[in-house]
Amino acid sequence: MSPEAAVPLSLRARLLRASAVILPLVIIVAGVALLKAFHGSLENAEASQARLHVYLLLGAVEVDGNQLKLPNTLLEPGFSRDGSGVYGFIHAADGSLLWRSRSSQSIAPDVVQRLPSSLLQPGQALFSHLPQQGLYLFQYPVIWEADGTDIRFLVSVLRSDSHVVSEMKAFSLQLLGWLSGVGLVALLAQYFIMRWGLRPLDLLAADLQRIEAGRTDHLDGRYPEEVQGVTQSLNRLIESERRQRERYRNTLADLAHSLKTPLAVIRGAGDDCADQHSYRRLVEEQTQRMQQIVQYQLSRAVKSEGRVLAQAVAVAPLLERLVRVMEKVYAAHPAEVSLSLQPDAGFAGDERDLMELLGNLLDNAFKYGNGRVAVEAGLEAGQLVISISDNGEGVAPAQRQVILQRGARLDSQTPGQGIGLAVALDIVSSYDGALEVSSSTLGGACFRVELPGGPVSQDA
């Protein structure tokens, strides 16, 4: 099969093709039914006319002994005119011909068949069509009582079917014209109804093209109930794909931000002219740290929410290690750090998430503080609560939500990308936690974090 032949038809083409096949069939069936009904009504009219002729003949019959007599002139002139299309016969019970009309001289006697005796019941009329002769035959058995004697005879009236044939021909031509017109109008109506019915799909296609062109980011049109489910699913798919792209962009930015600290440590160690062995060990340590950061950020790019672990991560050792790293990074501006850590406080989550979160918060405290940093960590009502304070200029209440936005910064003097706190908020949100900014007792800013927590054993 060629590629062109494999292309599916559009909905309009499919519906039009189906209508073009089914509608004529329906019209043909309706036409045949109308023709049969009209033909039946014409035959009933012929039977009624033949019955009237029979009654006319019976009214003119006279019985003389066993003989039937009819006048030469009847009220129906068709019986007296040859070729009039109306013919009459009267047969005795034994089949012998008792009388025939003058108009029947051209009709062969065997056209009217003798009825079986079982059918010779008075008043029981029989009506049939003789297509080869082009005649309708109406037969009516009669029992005539005269002088106490019953005389049985059969009255037969034949009528030409030319009138029925001509009427059927004229009606068929008219019906063909009317049904053809009805079929054409029905097809046109079907086409316009189909265009109107499929209009929502055209609007949906136009909305999708606007999304593809970047003029909008979701389907906002009003659609029928049958299409609403599809549009809602498409909107969810589009939103999911948009969030995924945003997550990839944020991951690249977070990766660059996370690599900043290990690179600063390596650069600071080089400036301090450390001995070769110590410098090599530090470089290996920070290289391993950078490798972990890359793996961590790549894993974050493909997951949508935090993962609660069964075993809690010890918080105190991790904070102590991060503080030592920050002291190396900001060795040119040393800070006095006070730690108040609950030894058994644990984090019910990924250690890399906690390290990324606390690393960003400590980095801000060292960067924007004036030489003093306080760190507190403990369990409160089953939640891990960590507070990191500094003695810097603090954050005004009106700006406390602004700094949590990606890329937002309140200063332009200190180098940075302005995404550290937004990364921290992303991590906290993924664990259904909370991040609050307030004033610290040291005079600067205090960042308070609530996360899922739990106690850890002292052997951990």
C-alpha positions in Angstrom: 0.0 0.0 0.0 1.4 3.4 -1.0 1.9 6.1 1.7 -0.9 8.2 0.0 -3.4 5.4 0.3 -2.5 4.9 4.0 -3.5 8.5 4.9 -6.8 8.4 6.8 -9.7 10.4 5.6 -10.7 13.5 7.5 -13.8 13.4 9.7 -15.7 15.5 7.2 -14.7 13.2 4.3 -15.7 10.1 6.3 -19.1 11.6 7.3 -19.8 12.9 3.8 -18.9 9.5 2.2 -21.1 7.7 4.7 -24.0 10.1 4.1 -23.6 9.8 0.3 -23.9 6.1 0.6 -26.6 5.7 3.4 -28.9 8.6 2.4 -29.6 7.4 -1.1 -30.3 3.9 0.2 -32.8 5.4 2.7 -34.4 7.5 -0.1 -34.6 4.4 -2.4 -36.3 2.4 0.4 -38.7 5.2 1.1 -39.4 5.6 -2.7 -40.1 1.9 -3.1 -42.5 1.9 -0.1 -44.3 5.0 -1.5 -44.6 3.3 -4.9 -46.0 0.1 -3.4 -48.5 2.1 -1.3 -49.7 4.2 -4.3 -49.9 1.0 -6.5 -52.0 -0.6 -3.8 -54.3 2.3 -3.6 -54.8 2.3 -7.4 -55.6 -1.4 -7.3 -58.1 -0.9 -4.5 -59.8 1.8 -6.6 -59.9 -0.6 -9.6 -61.5 -3.3 -7.3 -64.1 -0.8 -6.1 -65.0 0.2 -9.7 -65.3 -3.4 -10.7 -67.6 -4.1 -7.7 -69.8 -1.2 -8.8 -70.0 -2.7 -12.3 -71.0 -6.1 -10.8 -73.7 -4.5 -8.8 -74.8 -2.7 -12.0 -75.1 -6.0 -13.9 -77.0 -7.6 -11.0 -79.4 -4.8 -11.0 -80.1 -5.3 -14.7 -80.5 -9.1 -14.5 -83.9 -10.7 -15.1 -84.6 -14.4 -14.6 -87.1 -16.2 -16.8 -87.3 -19.8 -15.5 -83.7 -21.0 -15.5 -82.7 -18.3 -18.0 -80.9 -15.1 -17.3 -81.8 -12.0 -19.4 -80.0 -8.7 -19.6 -81.1 -5.7 -21.6 -79.1 -4.8 -24.8 -78.2 -1.4 -23.4 -76.8 -1.0 -19.9 -76.2 2.1 -17.8 -72.4 1.6 -18.1 -71.7 2.4 -21.8 -68.3 0.7 -21.6 -70.0 -2.7 -21.7 -71.5 -1.8 -25.1 -68.4 -0.3 -26.8 -65.8 -2.6 -28.2 -62.3 -1.9 -26.8 -63.6 0.3 -24.0 -61.5 -1.5 -21.4 -64.5 -2.7 -19.4 -65.8 -6.2 -20.1 -68.5 -8.4 -18.5 -69.1 -12.2 -18.3 -71.7 -14.3 -16.6 -71.1 -18.1 -16.2 -73.3 -20.8 -14.9 -72.2 -23.0 -12.1 -71.1 -25.7 -14.6 -68.8 -23.2 -16.3 -71.0 -22.6 -19.4 -71.2 -19.0 -20.6 -74.6 -17.4 -20.0 -73.8 -13.9 -21.1 -71.0 -11.6 -22.3 -70.9 -7.9 -23.0 -70.6 -6.5 -26.5 -67.2 -5.0 -25.5 -65.8 -8.4 -24.8 -65.9 -9.7 -28.3 -62.2 -9.2 -28.7 -61.5 -11.0 -25.4 -60.8 -14.8 -25.6 -63.3 -16.8 -23.6 -60.6 -18.7 -21.8 -59.3 -15.5 -20.1 -62.0 -15.9 -17.5 -61.3 -19.2 -15.8 -64.1 -21.2 -14.2 -63.9 -21.1 -10.4 -63.7 -24.3 -8.4 -67.0 -25.2 -6.7 -65.4 -24.8 -3.3 -64.9 -21.1 -4.1 -68.4 -20.5 -5.3 -69.6 -18.9 -2.0 -72.1 -16.2 -2.4 -70.8 -12.7 -1.7 -67.1 -13.8 -1.7 -65.4 -11.6 -4.3 -62.0 -12.5 -5.8 -59.8 -9.8 -7.3 -56.6 -10.6 -9.3 -54.3 -9.1 -11.9 -53.7 -10.7 -15.3 -50.4 -9.0 -16.3 -50.0 -10.9 -19.6 -53.4 -9.7 -20.8 -53.1 -6.3 -19.1 -56.4 -6.8 -17.2 -57.8 -6.8 -13.7 -60.3 -9.5 -13.0 -63.1 -9.2 -10.4 -65.3 -12.3 -9.9 -68.4 -12.4 -7.7 -70.4 -15.7 -7.1 -74.2 -15.2 -6.8 -77.1 -17.5 -5.8 -80.4 -16.3 -7.3 -83.6 -17.6 -5.9 -86.5 -17.8 -8.4 -89.8 -19.8 -7.8 -88.2 -21.7 -5.0 -85.2 -22.7 -7.1 -81.6 -21.5 -6.5 -79.7 -20.5 -9.6 -76.0 -20.3 -9.1 -73.9 -18.1 -11.5 -70.6 -16.2 -11.5 -70.4 -12.6 -12.5 -66.9 -11.5 -13.9 -65.8 -8.0 -14.7 -62.6 -7.2 -16.4 -61.0 -3.8 -16.5 -57.9 -2.7 -18.4 -54.8 -1.9 -16.3 -53.7 0.9 -18.6 -55.0 3.5 -16.3 -53.0 2.0 -13.4 -49.9 1.8 -15.5 -50.2 5.4 -16.7 -50.8 6.6 -13.2 -47.9 4.6 -11.8 -45.6 6.0 -14.5 -46.6 9.6 -13.9 -46.3 9.1 -10.1 -42.9 7.5 -10.4 -41.6 10.4 -12.5 -42.9 12.9 -9.9 -41.6 10.8 -7.0 -38.2 10.5 -8.6 -38.0 14.3 -9.0 -39.2 15.0 -5.5 -36.9 12.4 -3.8 -33.9 13.6 -5.9 -34.5 17.1 -4.7 -35.0 15.9 -1.1 -31.8 13.9 -1.3 -29.8 16.8 -2.6 -31.3 19.1 0.1 -30.6 16.5 2.8 -27.0 16.2 1.6 -26.5 19.9 1.7 -28.1 20.1 5.1 -25.9 17.3 6.3 -22.9 19.1 5.0 -23.7 22.4 6.8 -24.7 20.6 10.0 -21.5 18.6 9.9 -19.5 21.9 9.5 -21.3 23.4 12.4 -20.9 20.2 14.5 -17.2 19.9 13.8 -16.5 23.6 14.3 -15.2 23.0 17.9 -12.5 20.7 16.4 -11.4 23.5 14.0 -11.2 25.8 17.0 -9.2 23.2 18.9 -6.8 22.9 16.0 -6.5 26.7 15.8 -5.7 26.9 19.6 -3.1 24.2 19.2 -1.5 26.2 16.4 -1.4 29.3 18.6 0.3 27.2 21.4 2.8 25.9 18.8 3.5 29.5 17.6 4.0 30.6 21.2 1.1 33.1 21.3 -0.5 31.3 24.3 0.4 28.5 26.7 -2.9 26.7 27.2 -6.2 25.9 25.6 -8.6 28.6 26.8 -11.5 28.2 24.3 -15.0 27.1 25.2 -15.6 23.6 23.9 -18.6 21.2 24.0 -18.9 18.7 26.8 -17.7 15.9 24.5 -14.5 17.8 23.7 -13.9 19.3 27.2 -12.3 16.1 28.5 -9.8 16.1 25.6 -8.9 19.8 26.1 -8.5 19.4 29.8 -6.1 16.4 29.3 -4.2 18.4 26.7 -3.9 21.4 29.1 -2.6 19.1 31.8 -0.1 17.6 29.3 1.0 21.0 28.1 1.4 22.2 31.7 3.3 19.1 32.7 5.7 19.6 29.7 6.1 23.3 30.6 6.9 22.5 34.2 9.4 19.8 33.0 11.2 22.4 30.7 11.2 24.8 33.6 12.6 22.2 35.9 15.4 21.4 33.4 16.3 25.2 33.1 16.2 25.5 36.9 18.4 22.4 37.3 21.0 23.9 35.0 21.0 27.2 37.0 21.0 25.2 40.3 23.9 23.2 39.1 26.0 26.2 38.3 25.0 27.7 41.6 25.9 24.5 43.5 29.3 24.2 41.8 30.2 27.7 42.9 31.1 26.7 46.5 33.5 23.8 45.7 35.2 26.0 43.1 35.5 28.8 45.6 37.1 26.4 48.1 39.6 25.2 45.5 40.4 28.8 44.5 40.8 29.9 48.1 43.1 27.0 48.9 45.3 28.1 45.9 45.4 31.6 47.2 46.4 30.5 50.7 49.5 28.6 49.2 48.7 25.4 51.0 51.2 22.6 50.7 50.9 20.3 47.8 49.7 17.3 49.7 46.9 19.2 51.5 46.0 21.0 48.3 45.7 17.7 46.4 43.6 16.2 49.1 41.3 19.3 49.1 41.0 19.2 45.3 40.1 15.5 45.4 37.5 16.1 48.1 35.9 19.0 46.3 36.0 17.2 42.9 34.2 14.3 44.5 31.8 16.8 46.0 31.2 18.4 42.5 30.6 15.0 41.1 28.0 14.3 43.7 26.4 17.7 43.0 26.1 16.9 39.3 24.5 13.5 40.0 22.2 15.1 42.5 21.0 17.9 40.2 20.5 15.4 37.4 18.4 13.2 39.6 16.3 16.3 40.7 15.6 17.1 37.1 13.6 14.0 36.6 11.7 13.8 39.9 8.8 16.0 40.8 8.6 15.8 44.6 10.6 14.9 47.7 11.1 11.3 48.8 10.6 10.5 52.4 13.0 7.8 53.6 12.5 5.3 56.3 15.9 6.0 58.0 16.6 9.6 59.2 19.7 11.4 58.2 21.8 12.9 61.1 21.7 16.7 60.9 24.4 17.7 63.4 27.4 16.2 61.6 26.2 17.5 58.3 25.9 21.0 59.6 29.3 20.9 61.2 30.8 19.8 57.9 29.1 22.5 56.0 30.2 25.2 58.4 33.8 24.1 58.0 33.4 24.4 54.2 31.9 27.9 54.5 34.7 29.0 56.8 37.2 28.0 54.1 35.2 29.7 51.4 34.9 32.9 53.3 38.4 32.7 54.9 39.0 36.3 53.9 36.1 37.4 56.0 36.0 35.1 59.0 32.8 34.8 61.0 32.1 33.7 64.5 29.8 30.7 64.3 27.7 29.4 67.3 26.2 25.9 66.9 23.3 24.7 69.0 22.5 21.2 67.6 20.4 18.5 69.0 22.6 15.3 68.7 19.8 13.0 67.8 17.9 15.3 65.4 17.4 13.6 62.0 16.0 14.5 58.6 13.5 12.1 57.0 14.6 12.6 53.5 17.5 12.6 51.0 20.8 13.7 52.5 21.7 15.5 49.2 18.6 17.5 49.4 19.4 18.6 53.0 23.0 19.4 52.1 21.9 21.5 49.1 19.3 23.3 51.3 21.5 24.1 54.2 24.5 24.9 52.0 22.4 27.7 50.3 21.2 29.1 53.6 24.7 29.0 55.2 26.1 30.6 52.2 23.7 33.5 52.5 24.4 33.9 56.2 28.2 34.0 55.7 27.8 36.3 52.6 25.4 38.9 54.1 26.3 38.7 57.8 28.8 41.0 59.6 30.9 38.3 61.3 28.4 36.4 63.4 26.3 33.4 62.4 24.1 31.2 64.7 22.8 27.8 63.8 20.2 25.9 65.7 18.7 22.4 64.9 16.4 20.2 66.8 13.1 18.2 66.8 9.8 19.9 67.6 6.6 17.8 67.6 8.2 15.3 65.3 9.4 18.0 62.8 13.0 18.9 62.2 13.4 22.7 62.8 16.6 24.4 61.7 17.3 28.1 62.2 20.2 30.0 60.6 20.7 33.6 61.8 23.2 36.3 61.1 24.0 39.8 62.2 23.7 41.5 58.8 21.3 44.2 57.7 18.4 41.7 57.7 15.4 41.6 55.3 12.6 44.1 55.4 9.1 42.5 55.9 8.0 43.7 52.5 11.0 42.0 50.8 10.8 38.6 52.6 8.7 37.0 49.9 10.7 38.7 47.1 14.0 37.1 48.0 12.5 33.6 47.7 11.8 34.1 44.0 14.2 32.7 41.5 16.8 35.3 40.4 15.6 38.0 42.9 18.3 39.8 44.9 18.2 42.8 47.2 21.8 43.8 46.4 23.9 44.1 43.4 27.3 44.3 45.1 27.9 40.7 46.2 28.5 38.3 43.3 25.9 35.6 42.8 23.1 34.4 40.6 20.2 35.2 43.0 18.8 31.6 42.9 20.1 30.1 46.2 17.0 30.8 48.3 14.7 29.8 45.5 16.4 26.5 45.3 16.1 26.1 49.0 12.4 26.8 48.8 12.0 24.3 46.0 13.5 21.6 48.1 11.4 22.6 51.2 8.2 22.5 49.1 9.0 19.1 47.7 8.9 17.7 51.3 5.8 19.7 52.2 7.9 21.7 54.6 8.0 25.4 55.4 10.6 28.2 55.0 10.2 31.5 56.9 12.2 34.6 56.9 12.2 36.8 60.0 14.5 39.0 62.2 17.1 37.3 64.2 18.2 38.0 67.8 21.6 38.9 66.3 20.1 41.8 64.5 20.1 40.4 61.0 18.0 37.8 59.1 16.8 34.5 60.5 15.8 31.6 58.1 13.7 29.0 59.9 13.1 25.7 58.1 10.6 23.0 59.0 11.1 19.5 57.5 10.0 15.9 58.1 12.2 14.7 60.9 12.9 12.0 63.4 15.4 10.9 66.0 18.6 9.1 64.9 20.6 6.7 67.0 23.9 8.0 68.5 25.7 5.1 66.6 24.6 6.4 63.2 
